[in-house]
Structure formats: C-alpha cells, structure tokens
C-alpha cells in the first residue's frame, strides 16, 4: 500500500513538473496574442493589396489622388474619371470643422467636471457621456436627417442652405458624436494631475482660474492633444451618420452650406453598385486604403503623444 501511494505521488509530481514546464496559461496567452497580430496583419495586407489594384491592374495614374473629377462609367463603354480629391478634401474638411467646434466645448466641460462641478453633478454627467458614446451612429444620422437638415433648410435657407444637406450639417452631427469621447479622455487627463499641485498652487495665493490656466492646462496639454486626436480618428472613420446629412455630392468642398461627400460616405453610397474587380470597385478599395493610412497615422500620433506627457 505504501508502494502504491508512492507511485501515485510520483505520478502527480511528474504531472505537475510537466505542466510547469509547458506553462499552459502562458502558451494560451501567446497563441491568442499571436492570432490577433496575424489577423490584423492579414487585414492590413488585404486592404493594401486591393487598394493598389487601381494603379497596378486598371492602368490608373497615382495623380488621380489630386484629380477633382469623379465620374464613374462602368458598363457604359466610356472612360470614367476616378478622381479622389473631392473625397479626401471632404473628409479633412468635415473633420476639421467638427474638431474646431467640439474641442473647446469638450475641454471646457472636462474642466468644469474636474475642477468646478460638485460631486452630484459628476455622478449625473459622467454616466450620461458614457451613454452618448454607446448610441449607434445611425441614430445620430436619423436625428440629423429628420431634425437638423429641415431646420437648416427652413430657418437658414437665406444663408444658402437650399436643401439643408451640407458640409455644416455633417460637421454638426460629427461634433455631437465625438464630444463625449474628447470630454471623457480630457477629464481623465485633468484628474491625472496630482492633487498636491493644485493645493500648492492655491496655497501660494492663486485663484482657481489661474491654477487652471497656468498649471492644469500646461501639465496635461499632451493628454488633451491625445483626446483631440482620438476624436479626429472617430470623426474621420464615421460613415453612415455623415452620409445621411451631407448630401453625397462628389465635388470639392467650397461652402459650408453646400452638399459634399467624404471617403466613408462615398464608399457607403457606391459599394452596392459595383462588381468585385471592376475599376469602380478598385477605386473604392483605394479609398479604404487611404482611410486605413489616416487611421494608422492617428494611432501612431496618439502613441507618440502618450510618450511625451510633460508632468511625468
């Protein structure tokens, strides 16, 4: 019986040594991480390959990135014009106006929540911001289509909003969508500044506004810039909500009151009208590649900003 118990003990010890040697949790974690890296890599390669087909197989010149004419001619026997400049410029224009409107509002709200608002106000506003982040984009687009667009047409038609669908309408919808993101990240950035710094500043006789202006904002400027870049990433990649209110006109943006189009909105409009492998379809894939490059650039910028926090 003693020999049997010794055999069992030896077997258990050998099994424990085997498990310790292979380390299953570590191996499973490495496999999961490697799988994610592989999926992302394959996705990047797939989008990049399809994005350059327009130049490799369709005989298009890269100069079409600066061509202002978009005139698809699939199935008509005519040569189409595949200029992407209106959509690139439209994406930049809509995002820029949205950021210009949202940034002061978001940072101002973050400062209020962080430095001025009482505790009960924070308990109400912060969950509300999280709720706004979770609202589907189609809801924002539908509200813009049924409320904002008619309001612009009826009340501001004398300014040039003939139909209501416009660059300004798209930027306003994006402003509402990115405001919670910028506010939440900005609030976390301001609260990350040590409380001892606030106390020391006030002890020196400064006012609350002087503390905010000369201490909090300079100390958290890189994190606030990160919040703005994250908002730009959300704005540049938004498709459905913008497409519902912007008018989808493939022209260069020249007026806040005129319809226009963006990369995402044009992909949404045209993706059901093309066949895979056609020039039109390849042009849409090129738009996707441009969006991917923009997104990756924003991610790299965020990483650089996070590594340069001034107060650390």
Beta strands, then each sheet from edge to edge (+ up, - down):
strand 1: 70-71
strand 2: 81-82
sheet 1: 1+ 2-
end
